[in-house]
Amino acid sequence: MIWLVALALSITAVTVWYMARPLARPPVSDDRERRGQLQQLRDRLLTQLNELDVEEGDRNIDKAVVGDERNRLEAELAQALRELESMGGVKKKKKTKKKAARESRRAWIVVLIVFAIVFPLSAAGLYVLNQRATLAYLMNPEGPANASVPPMVLEMVARLEKRLADQPDDLDGWLRLGRAYAVLGRTQAAEAAYARAYKLAPDEPQAIAEYAGFLYSSDPQNTEGQVYKLYSRLHQLDPDNQDALWFLGFAAYQKNDYQQALGLWERLMKRLPADSNEATHLRLIIDKTRVKLTGK
């Protein structure tokens, strides 16, 4: 009976602390507000992706619509995760409160320490029971470099891996997995996933473009080997592809073939908005290349 009373008192104390803690906190900085907004956006996007998976499994919506919506959600999620990662930890504010405020904080810390013994142990037990897939994923030696990645993201990746094990010919699934690995910083796994997608559809522009884009972003100074083959093939399939025009022009420039570089970049220039930053930057590069070509 005593332990029931103790448990009730513990729950009451934690509830009071939770409700009163905003009064003991300093004002939240703009960075923390932004972090909170990004975390809410991340959770909302993850929920929508889960719902999309359920609808796709039930075949309630068109596959093309599902693909477009998934690409949009994954792009927003990747951007949110990157921004969260770039923000890093929230800096601790300097102590500027008066002595009474400091004493009040010490009291809260004592309460937290007491209850930190009971509740984390209970939560850990539930976590082990319900998060086995995530824990197994984290045991992977090529796990994500960013420890702030939420378990829900890891579960989605693990679920996609399992799905592809059962459906190894799913092109869209391999592309999604490559994007996910890239966001998590698992470069070798991402390259393998993109290579698998390319093997399934060697003439599919999207598969070629994503694979080539990943290789180029991983090593921007390398314009030979597989990345060159991929962009050359993409240029054959889609002569107006802007990424292929830029890369092949850059590859020609590195080989001192300024004439070919100019031809590719001038073609690219015609496809860019005249007042865009990209066009301004490319115009400067073209001018410098012309100087190299003419020697004037």
N, C-alpha and C positions, 0 to 999 in steps of 0.2 A: 504493500500500500504506500509505503514511504517513497518508493521509487516513482510511483505514479504522480504523487504530489510534486516530487522534484522535477519530473518531466514537464508537468503542467506549468510550474514556475519558470522553467527554462524556456518553454515556448512563449510564455507571456513576456519574459524579459527580452527575447529576440524580437518579438513583434513591436514592443515599445521602442527598442533601439532602431529598428528599421523605419518606423514612422517618424522618429525624432532626429535621425541622422542628418537630414537636410539642413536642420538648424545649426548643426555643428560644422558644416562644410563651408569652405570659402566659395565665393562665386566661381562658377565653371567658366573656364577660358574659352575663347573662340575655337581653339584647336580641339578642345574636348567636345564642344558642341558639334563641330564638324565630324569628329570621329563617331559620335553617337548617331548622327545622320547617316553616315556611311554604313555603320553596323546595321541600322534599321533597313537601309536599302539592300544590303547584302542578304539579310534574312528574308526580306520580301521576295527577292529574285530567286533565292533557293527554294522558297515555298512554291513559287510559280513554276519553276523547273520540275519540281516533284509532281505538281498537278499535271503538268504537260506529259510527263512520263506515264502517269496513270491513264490519261485520256488516250495517249498513243497505244497503250496496251489494250485498252478497251475498243480501239479502232473507231472512236467517236468522231474524229476529225480527219480531214484530208492530210495525207503524208507530207505533201509539199508545204501546206500551211504550217504543219508541225515543225518542219525543218527551218522555215524562215523565222518562226517565232522563237525557236530554240537558239538559233544563231544570234538573234537580237538580245535575248536574255543572257546568253553566255558572254557576249561582248560587253554588256553592261556590268555583269558580275566580275569579269576579268579586270575592267577599269576600276571598279570599286575596291577589289582586293589589292591592286597595285597601289592605289592611293592610300589605302590603310597601311600597307607595308612601308610606303615612303614616309608616312607621318611618324613612324617609329613609336616609341613610348612617350607617354605624356610626361612632360617635365614637372618635377615637384616644385611647388611654389615655396618661396621663402616664408619662414614663420614670422608673421607680423602681428599676430594676435597678442592680446594682453595676457597677463599671468592667469587670470580667471579662465580664459578660453583654453590656455594650455592645460590647466588642471582638468578642465572638462574633457578634453581630448584624451588625457591619460586615463580618466575613468572609463571612457568608451573603449579604449584599448584593452583595459583589464577585462571588461565584459566580453570583448571579442575573443580574447585568448581563452577564456573559460569555455565559451561555446564552440570555439574552433576545434575543440577536441572531439565533441560528440557528433556534430552535424557533418563535418567532412568525412568521418569514418562511415557514417550511414550513406552519404552520397557516393562515396567510393565503391561501396558494395553494390549499389544500384548501377553505377556506371560500368562496373566489370560485367554485370549480368546483361546489360542492354547495349553495350558498345563493343562487343567482341570483334565485330568486323573492323571497326576503326582501330582497335588495339592491334589486331593482326596486321592491318595496313601499315601502322606506324613501326612495326617490327621490320619492315622492308628496309634493307640497307641503303636503298636509294630514295629514302623518304624525303619529304619537302624540307627545304632549307629554312622556311619561315615558320616558326613555332606558333605564330598567331593564326594560322589557317584553322578555321572552325571545323570541328569534327563532322559537321553536316556535309561539308565539301568533300572530305575524305570518303564519307559513306557513299556519296554520289559517284565518285570515281571508282570505288570498289564495286559498286553495283554495275557500272558500265563495263568494267573489266570482266565481271561474271557473265554479263550479257554477250559480250564479244566472244567469250570462250564457247558459248552455245551457238552463236551466229557469227562465225569468223569471216563471212563474206559481206558484212554490213559496212559499206563504204562510209556512210555518214557517221556511223559509230566510231570508226577508227580516226576520222578527222576530229570528232569531238574529243576523243581520248588524247589525241596529240595536242589539242589546244589546252586541255586540262593539265596535262603534264607540263606544258610550257609555262603556264601560270604558276604551277607549284614549284618550278625550278628544276624539274627532273628532265634535264636536257637529253640524256641518252635514251630514256624511255620515250620522250616526245619524238625524237628522230626515228626511233623504231616504229612508232605508231604511224607517223606520216609515210614512212617507207612502205609499210603494209598497205596503206590506203592507195599509194601510187601503184603498187604491184597489182592491186585489184582493178584499177582503172587507169592505165598508163596514158590514155588519150582524153581523160577528163580534165578540162582546164582548171576547175576548182581544186581538184586534188593536187595537180601540178603546182598551181600558184601558192597554195598553203605550204606545201612541202618546200618549195624553193624559197618562199618568204622566211620560213623558219631557219633554213640553213644560212641564208644571207644575214639575218638579224643576229645569228649566233656568232658569225665571223664576217663582218662587213668588208674586210680587206681581201677576202678570198674570192676571186672571180673565176676560178678554174674548177675542174673536176665535176662532181655531181651537180652542184648548183648551176654551173654554166650549161650543162646538158639540159637541165630542167627548164631554165629560162629560154633557151634556144627552142626547145620543143613547144613551150607556151607561146613563143612569138610566132611559130609556124601555125599553131592552131588559132591564135588570136593576134593578128598583126598589130592591132591597136591597143593591146594591153599595156597600160602605162608602166607597170612595174617591170615588165620585160624590156620595154624600150629604155628605161633608165638604166637597168642593170647591164644590158648588152652594150649600151653606150659607154658606161663606166669601164666595162671590161676592155673595150676597144681603146679607150683612153689610156688605161694602164699599159697597154701594149704599144703605145705611141702611134696608134692608128687613128689620128685625129680626124681624118676625113670620114671614116665610118662612124666615129663617135658623134661628129656634127650632124650627119645624116639622121641618126637615130634620135638625137636630142631635139633637133629641129622638128622632127615629126611629132615628138612628145609635146613640144611647146604648143603646137597647133591644137592640142587636145586639152590644154589646161586653161582655166579662166584667166584672162589677161591681167586682171588686178589681184590675183591670188599671190600669196607668199611663195608658193612653189614656183610659179611662173617667174617671179622676180629673182629668186635664187638661181633658177635654171638659166635665165637670161645672162646673168653674170658669168656663169660657168661656160656658156656658149661663147661669149665674147673673149674670155681668156683662151678658150680652145682655138678660136680663130687666130688669135695672136700667135699661138704656138705653131699653127699650121702655116701661116704666112711668114713668120719670123719677124713681124713688124709690131 
